[in-house]
Amino acid sequence: MNMSANNHPQKVITNLINNLSPKQKDVIIKRFGLKDGKRRTLEAIGDEHGITRERVRQIEEDALNNLRKPQLISQLNEFLNALQSHIENHGNIKKEDSLLGKDAHTIFAQHKFTNHPKPFIHLLLALGKSFERHNETKDWHSFWTTDKSTVANVKLAVSALHEKLKNHNQPVDKETLIGFARDFAKQKNLSTTDQALASYISTSKNINSNVFEQYGLAHWPEINPRGMKDKAYLVLKRLNKPLHFMQVASEIEKAGLAKKQAHPQTVHNELIKDSRFVLVGRGTYALTDWGYVPGTIKDVIAKSLSKSPKPLSKEEIVSAVLDQRQVKENTILLNLQNRKLFKKTGEGYILA
């Protein structure tokens, strides 16, 4: 929506609150942080004025009602309409942090705020009769809606998406995520545009993305890696090949996963202790997810023989071990000479 650059929301709101009584004006400024961006609690304002928090709440409500009078609120219509259109274009729901942050700069791109726009947008949302706020809960971020009948269906669709990801049990790219979400949105007669679906998903605390723009459940280590071992797991899974622990440390830093330097020795120590990783060569690690088995060269030979329904030739054993370990052929043959573990027959090698 095009707005006049001369009709600045910050300027209009500042002029409008001059119509309030001094006490109402002070409460609105402090409750919404219009001067310094810091919102004050009812209790803090009450202590300043020597009144109860309930009295502050009443003053705030009276002030908002005064600002909603037709001759005053009409001066804000173009800003309120711009906010409403933006939320409606995102499926009638928008996460509060986004709406008050980056979205505000998009909606009011032609206006240069001398202060951060967040307090002024928050006041506009509080004044507009079309907007309803839903508070943060254990599973949902706080968000605003322009159609409260949409909320229940959005929560059902996003909860179904959560179950889909849980059963899928591995991260997906954005295109796949949006595809999953679109199916559930259709079932609930919701908007299926990409930006509406992304807006619905963003309200959930249980679905998130990692630095590689892969999506999944927020508690998955691939999505929210905690500690060096999870970060190592994420980069190995991403690159899909064994790496030396020094390369793992380098990739962790390159991906921006480390708040401070990822020391190679620290990474090495974490890899040794975690059963998700297997040492497959000198300092080189792979994931057990890829079919690599833990243990020594002897252990790998023994596992290959135990799985085989027939004796294995020397060449077959070498091939099986090289699939699991980055070692020289002579190293495998030396281990194969252990007569306590392996026995050579006319048909090949078996367990002793």
Secondary structure, 3 states (H helix, E strand, C coil): CCCCCCCCHHHHHHHHHHHCCHHHHHHHHHHHCCCCCCCCCHHHHHHHHCCCHHHHHHHHHHHHHHHCCHHHHHHHHHHHHHHHHHHHCCCCEEEHHHHHCHHHHHHCCCCCCCCCCHHHHHHHHHHCCCCEEECCCCCECCEEECCHHHHHHHHHHHHHHHHHHHHHCCCEEHHHHHHHHHHHHHHCCCCCCHHHHHHHHHCECCEEECCCCEEEECCCCCCCCCHHHHHHHHHHHHHCCCEEHHHHHHHHHHCCCCCCCCCHHHHHHHHHHCCCEEEEECCEEEEHHHCCCCCCHHHHHHHHHHHCCCCECHHHHHHHHHHHCCCCHHHHHHHHCCCCCEEEECCEEEEC
